[in-house]
Amino acid sequence: MNGYSTAAFGKYHETPPWEASVSGPYDRWPTGSGFDKFYGFIGGETNQWAPAVYDGVTRVETPDDPNYHFTTDMTDRAIAWTRFQQALTPEKPFYTCDATCFVHWNGVLPACAQPMEKCGNVIGPPHSSMCDSCEDTSLTMPLSARISL
């Protein structure tokens, strides 16, 4: 694109949901929208420990490793791609779009199982494992279970 090598890593939610399948069409996937390389997931959020990852338009399996996390995986892949690109064509500029999901999607934060009112430690939404005053150490409650309207 304009003389640059381009890559997108992480989330990509510019593809309409009805086109996010292995059947395509692929013209609004990252590689159909100007990126030479794509490694990530289609959509704005996914399970960070067992994501549906694509390399280009091909679905890839993630490692069966309890320490696997997508943010680490995509970062490692972005670094490797950049090094490879610079080794082959050091005179060619590059652009990477690194879009993590983990840091701004509250649903992936480990949760304090105590309601904020019971715990008393107001740390801002969402009430998470940053809470160090709770006796309850359960970190498995999803965000949807903690929200009461």
C-alpha positions, 0 to 999 in steps of 0.5 A: 500500500503506497510503497509500504509493507503492511500488516495487521495483528490482533482484532479486526472488526471492520469485516461485517459479521455475515462475511466472517466465515471461511467461505468469505467473501474476503474483500473486507477482510484485512488482506482484502482491505490493503494489508499484506499480512493478517494474524488475528481474529475477526471481531472486536472481542474473543476468548484470549486463551482459546481464540479463533485465530486466522493467518490471512484467511486461513484458520489456525489452531492455537497451542494447547498450552495453559500459559498461552495468551493471544496478546503474547502470541500476536505480539511475538508474530508482529515482531517476527514479521517486522524483523523478517520484512526488514531483513528482506527489504530494509529500504522499504518502510512498513506499517503494522496495526497492532490491535489488542483486545485484552486491555480494553475489554472488561470481560477478560479481566479476572473478577473479584467475586465479592460485590463492590458494596460488600467488599468496600474497596472501590477501585473503579469498574470493573471490580477485578483482581486488583482488589486486595482487601477481599477475603474471597479469592475466586477469580472466575466470575465473568463480567456478565455475572457481576453486573446487576442493573 
